[in-house]
Amino acid sequence: MTIKELRLAAGMTQQAFSDFFDIPPRTIQAWEYGTRVPPEYLVNLIEYKLKKEGMITET
């Protein structure tokens, strides 16, 4: 899943996602707009955290 897909699956705004993971909002925007690419390990960690917190279901 992409960062945007994870965020939308969790029902979060970019700001809420930013606050939850303590990632600057501009970084979230850059990842979603494709101007920057997040490291694969980070995407996996974010997905794991969202699943562990029950915010998304298993994919």
HUMO-V235664 format. One record per residue. PHI is phi in whole degrees, -180 to 180 (* if undefined). Layout:
<<PHI> <PHI>>
This chain:
<<*> <-89> <-58> <-63> <-62> <-64> <-62> <-67> <-63> <-83> <71> <-110> <-79> <-60> <-66> <-64> <-62> <-60> <-65> <-62> <-100> <56> <-115> <-55> <-57> <-64> <-68> <-59> <-60> <-62> <-64> <-70> <-86> <85> <-81> <-139> <-118> <-73> <-61> <-59> <-63> <-70> <-59> <-63> <-66> <-63> <-61> <-60> <-63> <-64> <-68> <-62> <-80> <75> <-86> <-137> <-95> <-61> <-106>>
